[in-house]
Amino acid sequence: MSQIEIRRVTTKDHAAWQPLWQAYLRFYNTELPDTVYQSTWQRLLDPEEPTHAALAWVDGKAVGLVHFIYHRSNWSIENACYLQDLLVAPEQRGTGIGRLLIEFVYATAKADGCCKVHWLTHETNATAIQLYERIAERPGFIQFRKSL
């Protein structure tokens, strides 16, 4: 059985990160301008930014990604952590990589002083919801948004 390694992205990981990020955007039928794409990559590498990324590796190949953002909350003194993006390559789904990526975020956010991790998923993402209900609570909030 192959060993799974989860680690933060580095400048050397762009070629591994890029196809996973593009696959994530395709999954949600989304395209981003190149300026946003480049800005996102630069932010993920900047230690002064509150946004972070990690990749899951199996046999030297990146097979999963997670992006997470620390932010203030009016409900606590500590920061909260928003797990914004999570993807596991289709051929690796069901192997525990998604759980490991989320647990990496849990551990990293806790070590960095955050009081909670939270995220959203689309209501039709039944496979992911099955995992999420096993490793987190479902508080019942409904999201509303308006693009500006």
N, CA, C and O atoms as a GROMACS GRO file, in nm:
protein
  592
    1MET      N    1   0.084  -0.119   0.000
    1MET     CA    2   0.000   0.000   0.000
    1MET      C    3   0.088   0.125   0.000
    1MET      O    4   0.187   0.130   0.072
    2SER      N    5   0.053   0.221  -0.078
    2SER     CA    6   0.130   0.344  -0.089
    2SER      C    7   0.109   0.433   0.032
    2SER      O    8   0.001   0.435   0.092
    3GLN      N    9   0.213   0.506   0.068
    3GLN     CA   10   0.204   0.599   0.180
    3GLN      C   11   0.154   0.733   0.128
    3GLN      O   12   0.193   0.778   0.021
    4ILE      N   13   0.068   0.796   0.207
    4ILE     CA   14   0.013   0.927   0.174
    4ILE      C   15   0.087   1.031   0.256
    4ILE      O   16   0.099   1.018   0.378
    5GLU      N   17   0.135   1.134   0.190
    5GLU     CA   18   0.202   1.245   0.258
    5GLU      C   19   0.122   1.372   0.233
    5GLU      O   20   0.085   1.401   0.119
    6ILE      N   21   0.094   1.446   0.339
    6ILE     CA   22   0.026   1.576   0.328
    6ILE      C   23   0.126   1.682   0.370
    6ILE      O   24   0.184   1.674   0.478
    7ARG      N   25   0.146   1.782   0.284
    7ARG     CA   26   0.238   1.891   0.320
    7ARG      C   27   0.196   2.020   0.252
    7ARG      O   28   0.131   2.020   0.147
    8ARG      N   29   0.235   2.130   0.314
    8ARG     CA   30   0.207   2.263   0.258
    8ARG      C   31   0.274   2.279   0.122
    8ARG      O   32   0.377   2.218   0.095
    9VAL      N   33   0.213   2.362   0.037
    9VAL     CA   34   0.273   2.387  -0.093
    9VAL      C   35   0.398   2.472  -0.079
    9VAL      O   36   0.411   2.552   0.014
   10THR      N   37   0.489   2.455  -0.173
   10THR     CA   38   0.609   2.538  -0.185
   10THR      C   39   0.616   2.590  -0.328
   10THR      O   40   0.537   2.549  -0.413
   11THR      N   41   0.709   2.678  -0.355
   11THR     CA   42   0.725   2.732  -0.489
   11THR      C   43   0.748   2.622  -0.592
   11THR      O   44   0.714   2.638  -0.709
   12LYS      N   45   0.807   2.511  -0.551
   12LYS     CA   46   0.836   2.400  -0.642
   12LYS      C   47   0.711   2.321  -0.682
   12LYS      O   48   0.717   2.238  -0.772
   13ASP      N   49   0.599   2.347  -0.616
   13ASP     CA   50   0.479   2.265  -0.635
   13ASP      C   51   0.379   2.319  -0.737
   13ASP      O   52   0.272   2.262  -0.755
   14HIS      N   53   0.412   2.428  -0.803
   14HIS     CA   54   0.316   2.490  -0.894
   14HIS      C   55   0.264   2.392  -0.999
   14HIS      O   56   0.144   2.385  -1.022
   15ALA      N   57   0.352   2.316  -1.062
   15ALA     CA   58   0.311   2.222  -1.168
   15ALA      C   59   0.223   2.110  -1.113
   15ALA      O   60   0.142   2.054  -1.187
   16ALA      N   61   0.238   2.077  -0.988
   16ALA     CA   62   0.154   1.974  -0.925
   16ALA      C   63   0.020   2.032  -0.880
   16ALA      O   64  -0.083   1.966  -0.891
   17TRP      N   65   0.022   2.155  -0.831
   17TRP     CA   66  -0.098   2.221  -0.781
   17TRP      C   67  -0.193   2.260  -0.895
   17TRP      O   68  -0.314   2.244  -0.883
   18GLN      N   69  -0.137   2.310  -1.002
   18GLN     CA   70  -0.217   2.366  -1.111
   18GLN      C   71  -0.325   2.272  -1.166
   18GLN      O   72  -0.441   2.313  -1.173
   19PRO      N   73  -0.294   2.148  -1.203
   19PRO     CA   74  -0.400   2.063  -1.257
   19PRO      C   75  -0.507   2.027  -1.154
   19PRO      O   76  -0.624   2.008  -1.189
   20LEU      N   77  -0.469   2.017  -1.028
   20LEU     CA   78  -0.568   1.990  -0.923
   20LEU      C   79  -0.662   2.109  -0.905
   20LEU      O   80  -0.783   2.092  -0.892
   21TRP      N   81  -0.606   2.228  -0.904
   21TRP     CA   82  -0.686   2.350  -0.890
   21TRP      C   83  -0.781   2.364  -1.010
   21TRP      O   84  -0.898   2.398  -0.993
   22GLN      N   85  -0.730   2.337  -1.128
   22GLN     CA   86  -0.815   2.345  -1.247
   22GLN      C   87  -0.926   2.239  -1.243
   22GLN      O   88  -1.039   2.267  -1.283
   23ALA      N   89  -0.895   2.120  -1.194
   23ALA     CA   90  -0.997   2.014  -1.181
   23ALA      C   91  -1.104   2.055  -1.080
   23ALA      O   92  -1.222   2.029  -1.101
   24TYR      N   93  -1.063   2.119  -0.971
   24TYR     CA   94  -1.158   2.166  -0.871
   24TYR      C   95  -1.254   2.268  -0.934
   24TYR      O   96  -1.375   2.261  -0.914
   25LEU      N   97  -1.198   2.363  -1.007
   25LEU     CA   98  -1.282   2.465  -1.070
   25LEU      C   99  -1.378   2.403  -1.172
   25LEU      O  100  -1.494   2.443  -1.181
   26ARG      N  101  -1.329   2.305  -1.249
   26ARG     CA  102  -1.416   2.236  -1.344
   26ARG      C  103  -1.530   2.162  -1.272
   26ARG      O  104  -1.643   2.162  -1.320
   27PHE      N  105  -1.499   2.101  -1.158
   27PHE     CA  106  -1.600   2.029  -1.080
   27PHE      C  107  -1.717   2.122  -1.046
   27PHE      O  108  -1.833   2.080  -1.046
   28TYR      N  109  -1.686   2.248  -1.018
   28TYR     CA  110  -1.789   2.346  -0.985
   28TYR      C  111  -1.828   2.434  -1.104
   28TYR      O  112  -1.887   2.540  -1.087
   29ASN      N  113  -1.793   2.387  -1.225
   29ASN     CA  114  -1.830   2.459  -1.349
   29ASN      C  115  -1.791   2.606  -1.343
   29ASN      O  116  -1.871   2.694  -1.375
   30THR      N  117  -1.668   2.631  -1.302
   30THR     CA  118  -1.619   2.766  -1.281
   30THR      C  119  -1.490   2.789  -1.359
   30THR      O  120  -1.406   2.700  -1.371
   31GLU      N  121  -1.476   2.909  -1.411
   31GLU     CA  122  -1.351   2.952  -1.472
   31GLU      C  123  -1.311   3.082  -1.404
   31GLU      O  124  -1.396   3.164  -1.369
   32LEU      N  125  -1.181   3.100  -1.386
   32LEU     CA  126  -1.130   3.222  -1.327
   32LEU      C  127  -1.036   3.291  -1.425
   32LEU      O  128  -0.966   3.224  -1.501
   33PRO      N  129  -1.034   3.423  -1.423
   33PRO     CA  130  -0.937   3.494  -1.507
   33PRO      C  131  -0.795   3.460  -1.464
   33PRO      O  132  -0.772   3.427  -1.347
   34ASP      N  133  -0.701   3.467  -1.556
   34ASP     CA  134  -0.561   3.438  -1.524
   34ASP      C  135  -0.509   3.525  -1.410
   34ASP      O  136  -0.426   3.480  -1.332
   35THR      N  137  -0.557   3.648  -1.401
   35THR     CA  138  -0.510   3.737  -1.294
   35THR      C  139  -0.548   3.682  -1.156
   35THR      O  140  -0.470   3.691  -1.062
   36VAL      N  141  -0.668   3.625  -1.145
   36VAL     CA  142  -0.711   3.566  -1.017
   36VAL      C  143  -0.631   3.440  -0.988
   36VAL      O  144  -0.586   3.417  -0.876
   37TYR      N  145  -0.613   3.359  -1.091
   37TYR     CA  146  -0.536   3.236  -1.077
   37TYR      C  147  -0.394   3.266  -1.027
   37TYR      O  148  -0.348   3.204  -0.931
   38GLN      N  149  -0.326   3.361  -1.090
   38GLN     CA  150  -0.190   3.397  -1.051
   38GLN      C  151  -0.186   3.459  -0.910
   38GLN      O  152  -0.096   3.431  -0.831
   39SER      N  153  -0.284   3.542  -0.881
   39SER     CA  154  -0.291   3.605  -0.749
   39SER      C  155  -0.311   3.499  -0.641
   39SER      O  156  -0.249   3.505  -0.535
   40THR      N  157  -0.397   3.403  -0.668
   40THR     CA  158  -0.420   3.295  -0.571
   40THR      C  159  -0.292   3.221  -0.542
   40THR      O  160  -0.259   3.197  -0.425
   41TRP      N  161  -0.218   3.183  -0.646
   41TRP     CA  162  -0.093   3.110  -0.625
   41TRP      C  163   0.005   3.192  -0.542
   41TRP      O  164   0.068   3.139  -0.450
   42GLN      N  165   0.019   3.320  -0.573
   42GLN     CA  166   0.112   3.406  -0.499
   42GLN      C  167   0.069   3.420  -0.353
   42GLN      O  168   0.154   3.418  -0.264
   43ARG      N  169  -0.060   3.433  -0.328
   43ARG     CA  170  -0.109   3.443  -0.191
   43ARG      C  171  -0.082   3.315  -0.112
   43ARG      O  172  -0.046   3.320   0.006
   44LEU      N  173  -0.098   3.201  -0.178
   44LEU     CA  174  -0.074   3.074  -0.109
   44LEU      C  175   0.070   3.059  -0.064
   44LEU      O  176   0.099   2.988   0.032
   45LEU      N  177   0.161   3.125  -0.132
   45LEU     CA  178   0.304   3.117  -0.100
   45LEU      C  179   0.351   3.224  -0.003
   45LEU      O  180   0.457   3.211   0.058
   46ASP      N  181   0.274   3.330   0.012
   46ASP     CA  182   0.315   3.446   0.092
   46ASP      C  183   0.288   3.421   0.240
   46ASP      O  184   0.172   3.408   0.280
   47PRO      N  185   0.392   3.415   0.324
   47PRO     CA  186   0.370   3.389   0.467
   47PRO      C  187   0.294   3.500   0.539
   47PRO      O  188   0.245   3.479   0.649
   48GLU      N  189   0.283   3.618   0.478
   48GLU     CA  190   0.206   3.728   0.538
   48GLU      C  191   0.057   3.720   0.507
   48GLU      O  192  -0.023   3.792   0.566
   49GLU      N  193   0.019   3.634   0.415
   49GLU     CA  194  -0.121   3.618   0.378
   49GLU      C  195  -0.190   3.519   0.472
   49GLU      O  196  -0.125   3.428   0.523
   50PRO      N  197  -0.321   3.535   0.495
   50PRO     CA  198  -0.394   3.441   0.581
   50PRO      C  199  -0.440   3.315   0.508
   50PRO      O  200  -0.505   3.229   0.568
   51THR      N  201  -0.408   3.303   0.380
   51THR     CA  202  -0.454   3.189   0.302
   51THR      C  203  -0.340   3.089   0.283
   51THR      O  204  -0.224   3.126   0.265
   52HIS      N  205  -0.375   2.960   0.289
   52HIS     CA  206  -0.275   2.853   0.291
   52HIS      C  207  -0.320   2.740   0.200
   52HIS      O  208  -0.437   2.732   0.163
   53ALA      N  209  -0.226   2.652   0.165
   53ALA     CA  210  -0.259   2.536   0.082
   53ALA      C  211  -0.170   2.420   0.119
   53ALA      O  212  -0.056   2.437   0.163
   54ALA      N  213  -0.224   2.300   0.100
   54ALA     CA  214  -0.147   2.177   0.117
   54ALA      C  215  -0.186   2.082   0.005
   54ALA      O  216  -0.296   2.089  -0.050
   55LEU      N  217  -0.094   1.993  -0.027
   55LEU     CA  218  -0.118   1.890  -0.126
   55LEU      C  219  -0.102   1.754  -0.061
   55LEU      O  220  -0.023   1.735   0.031
   56ALA      N  221  -0.180   1.658  -0.112
   56ALA     CA  222  -0.165   1.518  -0.074
   56ALA      C  223  -0.084   1.450  -0.182
   56ALA      O  224  -0.113   1.466  -0.301
   57TRP      N  225   0.017   1.374  -0.142
   57TRP     CA  226   0.108   1.307  -0.234
   57TRP      C  227   0.102   1.156  -0.213
   57TRP      O  228   0.102   1.107  -0.100
   58VAL      N  229   0.098   1.083  -0.325
   58VAL     CA  230   0.107   0.938  -0.323
   58VAL      C  231   0.208   0.899  -0.431
   58VAL      O  232   0.191   0.932  -0.548
   59ASP      N  233   0.312   0.828  -0.391
   59ASP     CA  234   0.415   0.784  -0.485
   59ASP      C  235   0.470   0.899  -0.569
   59ASP      O  236   0.491   0.884  -0.690
   60GLY      N  237   0.493   1.014  -0.504
   60GLY     CA  238   0.552   1.128  -0.572
   60GLY      C  239   0.459   1.208  -0.661
   60GLY      O  240   0.503   1.298  -0.732
   61LYS      N  241   0.330   1.175  -0.658
   61LYS     CA  242   0.232   1.246  -0.740
   61LYS      C  243   0.130   1.316  -0.650
   61LYS      O  244   0.078   1.256  -0.556
   62ALA      N  245   0.102   1.443  -0.680
   62ALA     CA  246   0.000   1.518  -0.606
   62ALA      C  247  -0.138   1.466  -0.647
   62ALA      O  248  -0.172   1.466  -0.765
   63VAL      N  249  -0.217   1.423  -0.548
   63VAL     CA  250  -0.348   1.363  -0.576
   63VAL      C  251  -0.462   1.432  -0.500
   63VAL      O  252  -0.576   1.387  -0.508
   64GLY      N  253  -0.431   1.538  -0.428
   64GLY     CA  254  -0.535   1.610  -0.355
   64GLY      C  255  -0.485   1.747  -0.314
   64GLY      O  256  -0.365   1.769  -0.298
   65LEU      N  257  -0.579   1.838  -0.296
   65LEU     CA  258  -0.541   1.972  -0.249
   65LEU      C  259  -0.643   2.024  -0.151
   65LEU      O  260  -0.759   1.983  -0.151
   66VAL      N  261  -0.596   2.113  -0.067
   66VAL     CA  262  -0.684   2.185   0.024
   66VAL      C  263  -0.632   2.328   0.036
   66VAL      O  264  -0.511   2.350   0.048
   67HIS      N  265  -0.725   2.423   0.033
   67HIS     CA  266  -0.695   2.565   0.057
   67HIS      C  267  -0.772   2.606   0.182
   67HIS      O  268  -0.888   2.567   0.199
   68PHE      N  269  -0.708   2.683   0.268
   68PHE     CA  270  -0.776   2.727   0.390
   68PHE      C  271  -0.731   2.866   0.427
   68PHE      O  272  -0.618   2.906   0.400
   69ILE      N  273  -0.822   2.941   0.491
   69ILE     CA  274  -0.800   3.084   0.518
   69ILE      C  275  -0.832   3.113   0.664
   69ILE      O  276  -0.938   3.075   0.714
   70TYR      N  277  -0.740   3.180   0.732
   70TYR     CA  278  -0.765   3.225   0.869
   70TYR      C  279  -0.834   3.361   0.864
   70TYR      O  280  -0.801   3.446   0.782
   71HIS      N  281  -0.930   3.380   0.955
   71HIS     CA  282  -1.001   3.508   0.957
   71HIS      C  283  -1.050   3.539   1.099
   71HIS      O  284  -1.067   3.450   1.182
   72ARG      N  285  -1.071   3.667   1.123
   72ARG     CA  286  -1.125   3.713   1.251
   72ARG      C  287  -1.271   3.669   1.265
   72ARG      O  288  -1.339   3.641   1.166
   73SER      N  289  -1.315   3.663   1.388
   73SER     CA  290  -1.454   3.633   1.418
   73SER      C  291  -1.499   3.723   1.531
   73SER      O  292  -1.424   3.750   1.625
   74ASN      N  293  -1.620   3.770   1.523
   74ASN     CA  294  -1.675   3.850   1.632
   74ASN      C  295  -1.728   3.762   1.745
   74ASN      O  296  -1.778   3.814   1.845
   75TRP      N  297  -1.717   3.632   1.730
   75TRP     CA  298  -1.768   3.539   1.830
   75TRP      C  299  -1.657   3.476   1.913
   75TRP      O  300  -1.683   3.394   2.001
   76SER      N  301  -1.532   3.515   1.885
   76SER     CA  302  -1.420   3.460   1.962
   76SER      C  303  -1.302   3.555   1.955
   76SER      O  304  -1.297   3.643   1.868
   77ILE      N  305  -1.208   3.537   2.045
   77ILE     CA  306  -1.084   3.614   2.040
   77ILE      C  307  -0.990   3.555   1.936
   77ILE      O  308  -0.920   3.628   1.865
   78GLU      N  309  -0.990   3.423   1.928
   78GLU     CA  310  -0.902   3.354   1.834
   78GLU      C  311  -0.958   3.364   1.692
   78GLU      O  312  -1.077   3.388   1.671
   79ASN      N  313  -0.869   3.346   1.594
   79ASN     CA  314  -0.913   3.337   1.456
   79ASN      C  315  -0.991   3.210   1.433
   79ASN      O  316  -0.979   3.113   1.509
   80ALA      N  317  -1.071   3.210   1.328
   80ALA     CA  318  -1.137   3.090   1.277
   80ALA      C  319  -1.065   3.052   1.148
   80ALA      O  320  -0.989   3.130   1.092
   81CYS      N  321  -1.090   2.932   1.102
   81CYS     CA  322  -1.029   2.883   0.979
   81CYS      C  323  -1.139   2.838   0.884
   81CYS      O  324  -1.221   2.753   0.917
   82TYR      N  325  -1.140   2.897   0.765
   82TYR     CA  326  -1.235   2.859   0.662
   82TYR      C  327  -1.166   2.766   0.564
   82TYR      O  328  -1.073   2.807   0.495
   83LEU      N  329  -1.212   2.643   0.557
   83LEU     CA  330  -1.160   2.547   0.461
   83LEU      C  331  -1.234   2.577   0.330
   83LEU      O  332  -1.350   2.540   0.314
   84GLN      N  333  -1.166   2.643   0.238
   84GLN     CA  334  -1.235   2.695   0.120
   84GLN      C  335  -1.245   2.594   0.005
   84GLN      O  336  -1.350   2.583  -0.058
   85ASP      N  337  -1.139   2.522  -0.022
   85ASP     CA  338  -1.137   2.432  -0.137
   85ASP      C  339  -1.077   2.298  -0.098
   85ASP      O  340  -0.975   2.294  -0.028
   86LEU      N  341  -1.139   2.190  -0.142
   86LEU     CA  342  -1.089   2.055  -0.114
   86LEU      C  343  -1.116   1.968  -0.236
   86LEU      O  344  -1.228   1.964  -0.286
   87LEU      N  345  -1.014   1.901  -0.283
   87LEU     CA  346  -1.029   1.811  -0.398
   87LEU      C  347  -0.938   1.692  -0.382
   87LEU      O  348  -0.822   1.704  -0.343
   88VAL      N  349  -0.992   1.575  -0.413
   88VAL     CA  350  -0.913   1.453  -0.424
   88VAL      C  351  -0.932   1.403  -0.567
   88VAL      O  352  -1.045   1.399  -0.618
   89ALA      N  353  -0.823   1.365  -0.632
   89ALA     CA  354  -0.831   1.314  -0.768
   89ALA      C  355  -0.928   1.197  -0.773
   89ALA      O  356  -0.929   1.114  -0.682
   90PRO      N  357  -1.009   1.188  -0.879
   90PRO     CA  358  -1.113   1.083  -0.885
   90PRO      C  359  -1.061   0.942  -0.860
   90PRO      O  360  -1.128   0.863  -0.793
   91GLU      N  361  -0.943   0.909  -0.911
   91GLU     CA  362  -0.890   0.774  -0.894
   91GLU      C  363  -0.845   0.744  -0.751
   91GLU      O  364  -0.816   0.630  -0.718
   92GLN      N  365  -0.839   0.849  -0.666
   92GLN     CA  366  -0.796   0.832  -0.526
   92GLN      C  367  -0.910   0.849  -0.426
   92GLN      O  368  -0.888   0.836  -0.306
   93ARG      N  369  -1.029   0.878  -0.474
   93ARG     CA  370  -1.143   0.898  -0.383
   93ARG      C  371  -1.177   0.768  -0.312
   93ARG      O  372  -1.168   0.660  -0.370
   94GLY      N  373  -1.216   0.780  -0.187
   94GLY     CA  374  -1.250   0.663  -0.108
   94GLY      C  375  -1.130   0.599  -0.040
   94GLY      O  376  -1.144   0.495   0.024
   95THR      N  377  -1.012   0.659  -0.053
   95THR     CA  378  -0.891   0.603   0.008
   95THR      C  379  -0.853   0.671   0.139
   95THR      O  380  -0.753   0.634   0.200
   96GLY      N  381  -0.931   0.770   0.182
   96GLY     CA  382  -0.901   0.841   0.306
   96GLY      C  383  -0.825   0.970   0.288
   96GLY      O  384  -0.795   1.037   0.386
   97ILE      N  385  -0.792   1.006   0.165
   97ILE     CA  386  -0.713   1.128   0.142
   97ILE      C  387  -0.792   1.252   0.180
   97ILE      O  388  -0.735   1.345   0.237
   98GLY      N  389  -0.920   1.257   0.148
   98GLY     CA  390  -1.001   1.373   0.186
   98GLY      C  391  -1.001   1.394   0.336
   98GLY      O  392  -0.983   1.506   0.384
   99ARG      N  393  -1.020   1.288   0.410
   99ARG     CA  394  -1.016   1.296   0.557
   99ARG      C  395  -0.879   1.344   0.605
   99ARG      O  396  -0.871   1.429   0.694
  100LEU      N  397  -0.773   1.291   0.546
  100LEU     CA  398  -0.638   1.332   0.587
  100LEU      C  399  -0.613   1.480   0.559
  100LEU      O  400  -0.549   1.548   0.639
  101LEU      N  401  -0.662   1.529   0.446
  101LEU     CA  402  -0.646   1.671   0.415
  101LEU      C  403  -0.721   1.757   0.516
  101LEU      O  404  -0.669   1.859   0.562
  102ILE      N  405  -0.842   1.717   0.551
  102ILE     CA  406  -0.919   1.792   0.651
  102ILE      C  407  -0.852   1.785   0.788
  102ILE      O  408  -0.843   1.886   0.858
  103GLU      N  409  -0.803   1.668   0.825
  103GLU     CA  410  -0.733   1.655   0.954
  103GLU      C  411  -0.605   1.737   0.954
  103GLU      O  412  -0.566   1.789   1.059
  104PHE      N  413  -0.539   1.750   0.841
  104PHE     CA  414  -0.422   1.838   0.831
  104PHE      C  415  -0.463   1.982   0.862
  104PHE      O  416  -0.393   2.052   0.935
  105VAL      N  417  -0.575   2.025   0.805
  105VAL     CA  418  -0.624   2.161   0.833
  105VAL      C  419  -0.659   2.175   0.980
  105VAL      O  420  -0.624   2.275   1.042
  106TYR      N  421  -0.729   2.076   1.037
  106TYR     CA  422  -0.761   2.080   1.180
  106TYR      C  423  -0.634   2.102   1.263
  106TYR      O  424  -0.629   2.191   1.347
  107ALA      N  425  -0.534   2.019   1.239
  107ALA     CA  426  -0.411   2.025   1.319
  107ALA      C  427  -0.336   2.155   1.297
  107ALA      O  428  -0.286   2.215   1.392
  108THR      N  429  -0.327   2.200   1.172
  108THR     CA  430  -0.255   2.324   1.142
  108THR      C  431  -0.325   2.444   1.204
  108THR      O  432  -0.262   2.529   1.265
  109ALA      N  433  -0.457   2.449   1.188
  109ALA     CA  434  -0.534   2.562   1.243
  109ALA      C  435  -0.524   2.564   1.396
  109ALA      O  436  -0.510   2.670   1.456
  110LYS      N  437  -0.532   2.447   1.457
  110LYS     CA  438  -0.520   2.440   1.604
  110LYS      C  439  -0.382   2.488   1.648
  110LYS      O  440  -0.371   2.566   1.742
  111ALA      N  441  -0.277   2.442   1.580
  111ALA     CA  442  -0.141   2.483   1.615
  111ALA      C  443  -0.121   2.633   1.596
  111ALA      O  444  -0.041   2.695   1.666
  112ASP      N  445  -0.194   2.692   1.501
  112ASP     CA  446  -0.183   2.835   1.475
  112ASP      C  447  -0.281   2.917   1.558
  112ASP      O  448  -0.295   3.037   1.536
  113GLY      N  449  -0.349   2.854   1.654
  113GLY     CA  450  -0.433   2.926   1.750
  113GLY      C  451  -0.576   2.950   1.706
  113GLY      O  452  -0.645   3.031   1.769
  114CYS      N  453  -0.623   2.885   1.604
  114CYS     CA  454  -0.763   2.902   1.561
  114CYS      C  455  -0.856   2.825   1.655
  114CYS      O  456  -0.817   2.724   1.715
  115CYS      N  457  -0.978   2.873   1.668
  115CYS     CA  458  -1.075   2.809   1.757
  115CYS      C  459  -1.170   2.715   1.685
  115CYS      O  460  -1.235   2.633   1.750
  116LYS      N  461  -1.179   2.724   1.552
  116LYS     CA  462  -1.267   2.633   1.479
  116LYS      C  463  -1.227   2.630   1.332
  116LYS      O  464  -1.159   2.719   1.282
  117VAL      N  465  -1.272   2.525   1.264
  117VAL     CA  466  -1.262   2.512   1.119
  117VAL      C  467  -1.404   2.496   1.067
  117VAL      O  468  -1.483   2.420   1.123
  118HIS      N  469  -1.436   2.567   0.961
  118HIS     CA  470  -1.569   2.555   0.902
  118HIS      C  471  -1.557   2.559   0.751
  118HIS      O  472  -1.459   2.609   0.696
  119TRP      N  473  -1.660   2.504   0.683
  119TRP     CA  474  -1.659   2.502   0.537
  119TRP      C  475  -1.800   2.482   0.484
  119TRP      O  476  -1.894   2.457   0.559
  120LEU      N  477  -1.811   2.495   0.353
  120LEU     CA  478  -1.936   2.475   0.281
  120LEU      C  479  -1.916   2.367   0.176
  120LEU      O  480  -1.803   2.339   0.135
  121THR      N  481  -2.024   2.307   0.132
  121THR     CA  482  -2.021   2.223   0.013
  121THR      C  483  -2.155   2.239  -0.055
  121THR      O  484  -2.252   2.282   0.006
  122HIS      N  485  -2.159   2.203  -0.180
  122HIS     CA  486  -2.285   2.212  -0.253
  122HIS      C  487  -2.379   2.103  -0.205
  122HIS      O  488  -2.335   1.992  -0.174
  123GLU      N  489  -2.506   2.133  -0.200
  123GLU     CA  490  -2.604   2.038  -0.148
  123GLU      C  491  -2.612   1.909  -0.230
  123GLU      O  492  -2.662   1.808  -0.180
  124THR      N  493  -2.564   1.910  -0.354
  124THR     CA  494  -2.566   1.790  -0.438
  124THR      C  495  -2.440   1.706  -0.424
  124THR      O  496  -2.429   1.601  -0.487
  125ASN      N  497  -2.344   1.750  -0.343
  125ASN     CA  498  -2.217   1.679  -0.328
  125ASN      C  499  -2.231   1.569  -0.222
  125ASN      O  500  -2.169   1.575  -0.116
  126ALA      N  501  -2.314   1.469  -0.253
  126ALA     CA  502  -2.353   1.366  -0.155
  126ALA      C  503  -2.235   1.286  -0.102
  126ALA      O  504  -2.230   1.255   0.017
  127THR      N  505  -2.140   1.253  -0.187
  127THR     CA  506  -2.025   1.174  -0.142
  127THR      C  507  -1.944   1.251  -0.037
  127THR      O  508  -1.908   1.196   0.067
  128ALA      N  509  -1.918   1.378  -0.065
  128ALA     CA  510  -1.843   1.459   0.031
  128ALA      C  511  -1.923   1.477   0.161
  128ALA      O  512  -1.866   1.472   0.270
  129ILE      N  513  -2.051   1.498   0.148
  129ILE     CA  514  -2.135   1.518   0.268
  129ILE      C  515  -2.128   1.396   0.360
  129ILE      O  516  -2.127   1.412   0.482
  130GLN      N  517  -2.122   1.277   0.304
  130GLN     CA  518  -2.110   1.156   0.386
  130GLN      C  519  -1.983   1.162   0.472
  130GLN      O  520  -1.987   1.127   0.590
  131LEU      N  521  -1.872   1.204   0.413
  131LEU     CA  522  -1.748   1.219   0.490
  131LEU      C  523  -1.762   1.330   0.594
  131LEU      O  524  -1.730   1.311   0.711
  132TYR      N  525  -1.811   1.444   0.551
  132TYR     CA  526  -1.818   1.560   0.640
  132TYR      C  527  -1.904   1.532   0.763
  132TYR      O  528  -1.872   1.578   0.873
  133GLU      N  529  -2.013   1.458   0.746
  133GLU     CA  530  -2.099   1.427   0.859
  133GLU      C  531  -2.032   1.334   0.960
  133GLU      O  532  -2.074   1.328   1.076
  134ARG      N  533  -1.928   1.262   0.917
  134ARG     CA  534  -1.854   1.174   1.010
  134ARG      C  535  -1.746   1.249   1.087
  134ARG      O  536  -1.706   1.205   1.195
  135ILE      N  537  -1.697   1.361   1.035
  135ILE     CA  538  -1.581   1.426   1.097
  135ILE      C  539  -1.607   1.569   1.144
  135ILE      O  540  -1.516   1.635   1.194
  136ALA      N  541  -1.731   1.616   1.129
  136ALA     CA  542  -1.765   1.752   1.173
  136ALA      C  543  -1.914   1.757   1.205
  136ALA      O  544  -1.989   1.664   1.174
  137GLU      N  545  -1.954   1.865   1.266
  137GLU     CA  546  -2.097   1.882   1.294
  137GLU      C  547  -2.161   1.965   1.184
  137GLU      O  548  -2.096   2.046   1.119
  138ARG      N  549  -2.289   1.943   1.164
  138ARG     CA  550  -2.366   2.016   1.062
  138ARG      C  551  -2.458   2.113   1.137
  138ARG      O  552  -2.562   2.071   1.189
  139PRO      N  553  -2.421   2.243   1.144
  139PRO     CA  554  -2.495   2.334   1.230
  139PRO      C  555  -2.629   2.383   1.176
  139PRO      O  556  -2.704   2.445   1.251
  140GLY      N  557  -2.661   2.357   1.051
  140GLY     CA  558  -2.793   2.392   1.001
  140GLY      C  559  -2.806   2.530   0.940
  140GLY      O  560  -2.917   2.570   0.903
  141PHE      N  561  -2.699   2.605   0.928
  141PHE     CA  562  -2.707   2.737   0.868
  141PHE      C  563  -2.722   2.726   0.717
  141PHE      O  564  -2.670   2.633   0.655
  142ILE      N  565  -2.792   2.821   0.658
  142ILE     CA  566  -2.811   2.828   0.514
  142ILE      C  567  -2.732   2.950   0.463
  142ILE      O  568  -2.739   3.058   0.522
  143GLN      N  569  -2.659   2.930   0.356
  143GLN     CA  570  -2.578   3.041   0.303
  143GLN      C  571  -2.662   3.129   0.209
  143GLN      O  572  -2.743   3.079   0.130
  144PHE      N  573  -2.642   3.258   0.219
  144PHE     CA  574  -2.696   3.356   0.125
  144PHE      C  575  -2.578   3.436   0.074
  144PHE      O  576  -2.481   3.458   0.146
  145ARG      N  577  -2.586   3.481  -0.052
  145ARG     CA  578  -2.478   3.564  -0.105
  145ARG      C  579  -2.530   3.652  -0.216
  145ARG      O  580  -2.633   3.625  -0.278
  146LYS      N  581  -2.456   3.760  -0.240
  146LYS     CA  582  -2.481   3.849  -0.352
  146LYS      C  583  -2.347   3.890  -0.408
  146LYS      O  584  -2.265   3.948  -0.337
  147SER      N  585  -2.324   3.862  -0.534
  147SER     CA  586  -2.201   3.902  -0.598
  147SER      C  587  -2.203   4.053  -0.620
  147SER      O  588  -2.306   4.111  -0.654
  148LEU      N  589  -2.088   4.114  -0.600
  148LEU     CA  590  -2.077   4.260  -0.615
  148LEU      C  591  -1.982   4.294  -0.729
  148LEU      O  592  -1.960   4.412  -0.757
   0.00000   0.00000   0.00000
